Amino acid sequence: MGFVQEARENHVKKKVEEALRSKMKQKALKECDQFTIKYAECASGRTLSVVWQCRKQAKELNECLHQYTNDSILEEMKKGYMLEQDKKVL
């Protein structure tokens, strides 16, 4: 399959892509809730010092979030969406 054909198959409208991104982010936040809590606890009551005092927690949170929010995950979600749309047409 050529690049152009593959791009057409995975192309979705901008609104659909935004909705998929939002869904992806929601799932990531749910999956990484424990790291979010740790970061929030560390950041509580701090202002500027949060940058260096909570660096470890921020890194853990970002690493967790990245597992669920990257381009390959989005492409899989687009493929799933397109398959659903194809089933509705048939």
Beta strands, then each sheet from edge to edge (+ up, - down):
end
